[in-house]
Amino acid sequence: VPTEPVEPPPAKPEPKPVPVVQAVTPAPPALALPPADPAPAVGPVAALAVLVLFLKVLPFFYGTVFVLIVAYVLHYLPAGLQSLEPSIQQITPNLEEVARTLGLTVRETWRRVTLPLIRNGVIVAWVLIFLQTMKELPATLLLRPVGFDTLAIRVWLEASEEYYQLAAPSALLIVLVGLPALALLLSRDWRAA
């Protein structure tokens, strides 16, 4: 019986290598700001840094409201800039270049072109910083001048001694002072110019 040549079974094809896809993430911008308040310890740490700075460099300012203001600015500046950033990003250099081409000075360009475009962002940034500063406690405790009490300090002092009836007026005043600012934020769409 003649035998036909038997073909070997077809070899399994070798698996094709799977290309490795790398996710391309954009590089962070050069002036990217850190989160406004990444941890609860930021306030006391920044306050201690300001305290050491003023004790070593400018000791005659120690115990003044100026030190507290510097601490507030350093602590809340990132939050203010982050809320202002979208307004600044909407401005293209072309708008300012056109204004300059039409004969406006730098100051007039700022007043008539740039400022109206970022006005809403500035208002929102100031309101947010105001609301955060009203309730600031750690930096104020560490840096306040002797005899200088903010509303948050009054609430904390009275509540820590369990004199809640004495803490209530200051707490109510914090709420009442913050309500107009909150109403301003909620009153309109701040994204539009």
C-alpha positions in Angstrom: 0.0 0.0 0.0 1.5 3.2 -1.1 1.8 5.6 1.7 1.4 9.2 1.1 3.7 11.5 2.8 2.2 12.7 6.0 2.5 16.4 6.5 3.4 17.4 10.0 0.8 19.4 11.8 1.1 23.1 11.2 3.3 24.8 13.7 1.6 27.2 16.0 2.4 30.7 15.0 4.7 32.5 17.4 2.9 35.1 19.3 3.5 38.6 18.0 5.1 40.9 20.5 2.6 43.3 22.0 3.8 46.9 21.6 4.3 48.7 24.9 2.3 51.8 24.9 3.6 54.5 27.2 1.2 57.0 28.5 2.4 60.4 27.6 1.7 62.8 30.4 2.2 66.5 29.9 5.0 68.0 31.8 3.8 70.2 34.7 3.9 73.9 34.0 6.9 75.7 35.3 4.9 77.8 37.7 2.5 75.1 38.8 1.3 75.9 42.3 1.1 73.3 45.0 -2.4 72.5 46.4 -3.8 75.3 48.5 -3.8 73.3 51.8 -2.5 69.7 51.3 -2.4 68.9 54.9 -3.7 70.3 58.2 -0.1 70.8 59.4 0.6 73.4 56.8 -0.7 76.3 58.9 1.3 75.7 62.0 4.4 74.8 60.1 4.2 78.0 58.0 3.5 80.0 61.2 6.6 78.6 62.9 8.7 79.3 59.8 7.5 82.9 59.8 8.1 83.1 63.5 11.7 81.9 63.2 12.3 84.2 60.2 11.1 87.3 62.1 13.0 86.3 65.3 16.3 85.9 63.4 16.0 88.6 60.7 13.6 91.2 61.9 13.2 90.8 65.7 11.8 94.3 66.2 8.6 93.1 64.3 8.0 90.2 66.6 4.7 90.5 68.5 3.1 92.8 65.9 0.2 92.4 63.6 2.6 92.7 60.7 4.0 89.2 61.4 0.4 87.8 61.4 -0.4 89.5 58.1 2.8 88.1 56.5 1.8 84.6 57.7 -1.7 85.0 56.3 -0.3 86.1 52.9 2.2 83.2 52.7 -0.5 80.7 53.8 -3.3 81.9 51.5 -1.5 83.2 48.5 -1.5 79.8 46.7 -5.2 79.4 47.1 -5.8 83.0 45.8 -3.6 82.4 42.8 -5.2 79.1 42.0 -8.6 80.7 41.9 -7.3 83.6 39.8 -5.5 81.3 37.4 -8.4 80.6 35.0 -9.1 84.3 34.6 -5.5 85.0 33.7 -5.3 82.0 31.3 -8.3 83.4 29.3 -6.2 86.4 28.3 -4.3 86.0 25.1 -1.3 88.1 24.4 -3.0 89.2 21.2 -5.5 91.3 23.1 -2.8 93.3 24.8 -0.8 93.6 21.6 -3.8 94.9 19.7 -4.4 97.5 22.5 -0.8 98.6 22.3 -1.0 98.8 18.5 -4.0 101.1 18.8 -1.9 103.5 20.9 -2.7 102.6 24.5 0.0 102.8 27.0 0.9 99.9 29.3 -1.1 101.4 32.1 -4.1 102.0 29.9 -3.9 98.5 28.5 -3.9 97.1 32.0 -6.9 99.3 33.0 -9.0 99.0 29.9 -8.2 95.4 28.6 -6.6 93.2 31.2 -8.3 94.3 34.4 -11.9 93.9 33.1 -11.0 90.4 31.9 -9.6 89.3 35.3 -12.0 91.3 37.5 -14.3 88.4 38.3 -11.3 86.1 39.2 -9.9 88.8 41.5 -13.2 89.2 43.3 -13.6 85.4 43.7 -10.0 85.1 45.0 -10.4 87.9 47.5 -13.7 86.4 48.8 -12.3 82.9 49.2 -9.2 84.2 51.0 -11.4 86.4 53.3 -13.6 83.4 54.2 -10.5 81.2 54.9 -8.8 84.0 57.0 -12.0 84.5 59.1 -11.7 80.9 60.5 -7.8 80.7 60.7 -6.7 79.4 64.1 -3.2 77.8 64.2 -1.2 80.6 62.7 -3.2 83.2 64.7 -2.6 81.3 67.9 1.2 81.2 67.3 1.7 84.7 65.9 -0.9 87.0 67.4 0.3 90.0 69.5 -0.5 89.9 73.2 -4.1 91.0 73.8 -5.0 90.6 70.1 -7.9 88.2 69.6 -9.6 87.4 66.4 -13.1 86.0 66.3 -11.8 82.4 65.8 -9.5 82.9 68.8 -12.4 84.1 70.9 -14.5 81.0 69.9 -11.6 78.7 70.6 -10.8 80.2 74.0 -14.3 80.1 75.3 -15.2 76.7 73.8 -12.0 75.1 75.2 -13.2 76.2 78.7 -16.7 74.9 77.9 -18.2 78.4 78.1 -20.3 77.8 75.0 -22.7 80.7 75.8 -19.7 83.0 75.7 -18.4 81.4 72.5 -21.7 81.7 70.7 -21.7 85.4 69.9 -18.2 85.3 68.3 -19.2 82.1 66.3 -22.4 83.8 65.2 -20.4 86.9 64.1 -18.1 84.7 62.0 -21.1 83.3 60.3 -22.8 86.7 59.8 -19.6 88.3 58.4 -19.1 85.4 56.1 -22.7 85.3 54.7 -22.4 88.4 52.5 -19.2 87.1 51.0 -20.8 83.7 50.4 -23.9 85.4 48.9 -21.6 87.3 46.6 -20.0 84.1 45.4 -23.4 82.4 44.8 -25.1 85.5 43.3 -23.9 85.0 39.7 -21.9 82.9 37.3 -18.3 84.2 37.9 -16.9 82.3 34.9 -18.3 84.9 32.4 -16.5 88.2 32.0 
